Amino acid sequence: MAERLIFHVDVNSAFLSWEAVRRVRRGEPDLREIPSAVGGNRETRRGVILAKSVPAKRFGVTTGEPVGMALRKCPTLQLVEPDFKLYLQSSRAFMEICRRYAPVVEAYSIDECFLDMTGTHLLYPDPVEAAHRLRREIRDTLGFTVNIGIGPNKLLAKIAGDFEKPDRVHTLFAEELPQKLWPLSVDAMLGVGKATAEALHRLRLHTVGDVARLSEEQLQASFGQKLGRYLYRCSRGLDDSPVSDEPEELKGYSVSTTTEQDVTDRKTAQRLLLQLTDSVSARMRRDGARALGVAVKIRYADFKNRSHQRKLDTPTDLTDEIYTVARRLLLELWDGETPLRLLGIGLFDIRHTADGEQLTLFEEDTRRRDRSRALDRTVDDLRARFGVQGVVRGSTLGSDGDALGKKHRAQLELTDEDMKE
């Protein structure tokens, strides 16, 4: 059996690069050469930074930070609102080029993919040169750059791709682990966040090599069976997950919003939550799915997050049923006064229509669900004809007839799941 050979292709600062290419083609300045970022709104100073240029990075601007904080670091920062239609088009274009090189390509997210190059040695005797050819073709054809990591599995290929950016090719094979991986800090391991890194440091495990010297049993004794096993395998570069060109079923649906002004009353928060519920449940119905779990997330004005979730008795795709649970979760999470700047809802434990639906013995429940389903179907059909903004549920309107009220217009923020093709 041929030794596996995997490429990981990752677009450099994808959202910003894709917007920059569009503007350069119109004869405008290149966003990549000035302090710039994608995300949020300069006037309202709301939202977060989704991508930033190298010049913006020199000012200390970081991905994921609030727009207001980024503008304090860099007052001249040019902000660009996200355009997800452009991002999907650009994503499909670079992945189409990748498919010319490999028989199997897995879209890992909107801006990165894995290529299974196993068995292509007759076509590409030198994998590194093949990666450079692919890198140059994407750059010269589409106008943006990518990093390519090469390894014997998906784990090492992805780690390699993050070594040095932008527009680079790196390898990470088993024989290179002592020189390239083990000297790195523990947070270089995929999935190791701040809390896990701090726990490792408390045990005097500061580098990946420190972790690799421990047995699986030792790591499980400190971190539990699942995380201990993962740390053991990751530190040694072990991964047997396949590259699959079959799209994964979504494990959940979620959407969140940051409002222009902090929310400080329950009525406004509940109207906002209903709008979010309406949006996320419609997407789920479109996919012929139902949820058995509902989660609500809030963020206070001081950026502290809280969340709460609950399992349902039976899977549902009905907006009213989901909202009833979500509203109850919000009441348990929030005192109704502490200023909120973000509210989100997630649906998890997804079941598909083919799985069947549990029936109720109570005729009134059946009639109520049939009415709710008919209403949802009508709203979905009207929106398909007239657009999302063409049909608004009356209960989401403020006293002035404006959805959410003028003070609390919502900017819906798509999740990673929404970005997948």
HELIX and SHEET records of a PDB file:
HELIX    1   1 ALA A   14  ARG A   25  1                                  12    
HELIX    2   2 LEU A   31  GLU A   33  5                                   3    
HELIX    3   3 VAL A   54  ARG A   58  1                                   5    
HELIX    4   4 VAL A   67  LYS A   73  1                                   7    
HELIX    5   5 PHE A   84  CYS A   98  1                                  15    
HELIX    6   6 PRO A  127  LEU A  142  1                                  16    
HELIX    7   7 LYS A  154  GLY A  161  1                                   8    
HELIX    8   8 ALA A  174  GLU A  176  5                                   3    
HELIX    9   9 LEU A  177  LEU A  181  3                                   5    
HELIX   10  10 VAL A  186  ALA A  188  5                                   3    
HELIX   11  11 LYS A  194  ARG A  202  1                                   9    
HELIX   12  12 VAL A  208  ALA A  212  1                                   5    
HELIX   13  13 GLU A  216  PHE A  223  1                                   8    
HELIX   14  14 GLN A  225  SER A  235  1                                  11    
HELIX   15  15 ARG A  266  ARG A  286  1                                  21    
HELIX   16  16 THR A  319  LEU A  333  1                                  15    
HELIX   17  17 THR A  353  ASP A  355  5                                   3    
HELIX   18  18 GLU A  363  PHE A  386  1                                  24    
HELIX   19  19 VAL A  388  GLY A  390  5                                   3    
HELIX   20  20 GLY A  394  THR A  396  5                                   3    
HELIX   21  21 LYS A  406  HIS A  408  5                                   3    
HELIX   22  22 ASP A  416  MET A  419  1                                   4    
SHEET    1   A 5 VAL A 104  SER A 109  0                                        
SHEET    2   A 5 GLU A 112  ASP A 116 -1                                        
SHEET    3   A 5 ILE A   6  VAL A  11 -1                                        
SHEET    4   A 5 VAL A 146  GLY A 151 -1                                        
SHEET    5   A 5 VAL A 169  THR A 171  1                                        
SHEET    1   B 3 ALA A  51  LYS A  52  0                                        
SHEET    2   B 3 SER A  36  VAL A  38 -1                                        
SHEET    3   B 3 GLN A  78  VAL A  80  1                                        
SHEET    1   C 5 ASN A 305  THR A 316  0                                        
SHEET    2   C 5 ALA A 289  TYR A 300 -1                                        
SHEET    3   C 5 LEU A 340  HIS A 352 -1                                        
SHEET    4   C 5 GLY A 252  VAL A 263 -1                                        
SHEET    5   C 5 ALA A 410  LEU A 414 -1                                        
END                                                                             
